[in-house]
């Protein structure tokens, strides 16, 4: 397996013309004489998420179909981003296909480090019409598009922020229902926080978990991203949101809640040790698995509304072609194969993939059947959440280049409040002053 430290040189042999009318689908047989990419060596990398990892099991099919050799690397999230950021900054040619990470979209696209894909998409010889770029959800395509309107990445996942009550039996016993508002969250958490069950639970990625509450109270991370990046962490709305969010964790969360990872949230829900959680859907769905103690009692819903509205979090990642890639036609063949309708459907039906980015797959009977959990149509919740995101630009705060720095400060602020080291007002004011200082050092004009 190649790594960022030791990437073998590509040996591009004869026959590197476009693949013509051959459409790469998930399980197409190879035909003699139809391998114009025979001998091409592709270097592909993505962080170790479920889809790229399961895609690796299908690579022999792609290699047989095209004649290419794929060197495929899936390091951890932080390592991937650090190394790719360095590689892209040199506009090197070590990689032919890379993941465009959600929180680096602004930095990587604005810098011109990825090639636009429109020329391949619009060329019927390179991409058949029935490959159907428009089938990818608009909210995901919008994030992966540049200011010039060009599409730079093909989304392979959609991660939606929603809610789950692992012990819905306790909710019903208290005469309540799945929360529809922030006030309802308080009622459900208070009523079920007893007898060894935590009423509320969230993981320690507060830069991901807090903003939906912040925006629900009418606040934002920045004043008007991406145009105005003045931090907005000490507004009345931000302080009220921080007070509410930290109260849920401190007063209804389990012991040691500040150290909980997303895997621990999943485990607590499956073991019936926690009731209500707002999280990325991929960490909530396992509560309905056959081996879960909550399999029969878990229920799901959209993230509730706050005083200012409903703002569930959303993230997407995409396959893109670095500008330094020497054989972009071969790079596109890989992306086209990996993101075909048939391949994504196979990921769902054969591997249990639960975060597809194609509408046709999400609306398919196979996906809906898989996500019909205890009478909850989770596929519908998933699609409604993504459609809500696509109606406005409220997720823009997360794709600006300086968000990772503010993300860290939000996490520190929440820890101070939950642990009672500071009040919400004191902690958020400190976060605001630190954010302003950090952004100025980064050269951001405020």
Secondary structure as UniProt FT lines:
FT   TURN            20..21
FT   TURN            26..27
FT   TURN            32..33
FT   TURN            36..39
FT   STRAND          41..45
FT   HELIX           50..55
FT   HELIX           56..58
FT   HELIX           59..66
FT   STRAND          69..73
FT   HELIX           77..89
FT   TURN            90..91
FT   STRAND          97..100
FT   HELIX           102..104
FT   HELIX           105..110
FT   TURN            111..112
FT   HELIX           118..122
FT   TURN            124..126
FT   HELIX           129..131
FT   HELIX           133..135
FT   HELIX           138..143
FT   TURN            147..148
FT   STRAND          154..165
FT   TURN            166..167
FT   HELIX           168..173
FT   TURN            174..175
FT   HELIX           182..192
FT   TURN            195..196
FT   STRAND          197..201
FT   HELIX           206..209
FT   HELIX           211..216
FT   TURN            217..218
FT   STRAND          222..224
FT   TURN            225..227
FT   STRAND          228..231
FT   TURN            233..234
FT   HELIX           236..252
FT   TURN            255..256
FT   HELIX           257..259
FT   HELIX           262..270
FT   TURN            271..272
FT   STRAND          274..280
FT   HELIX           281..284
FT   HELIX           285..288
FT   TURN            290..291
FT   TURN            293..297
FT   STRAND          299..302
FT   STRAND          305..306
FT   TURN            307..308
FT   STRAND          314..320
FT   TURN            323..324
FT   HELIX           328..338
FT   HELIX           341..351
FT   HELIX           359..362
FT   HELIX           365..370
FT   STRAND          372..373
FT   TURN            374..375
FT   STRAND          376..377
FT   HELIX           378..390
FT   HELIX           394..398
FT   TURN            401..402
FT   HELIX           403..418
FT   TURN            419..420
FT   HELIX           424..441
FT   TURN            442..443
//
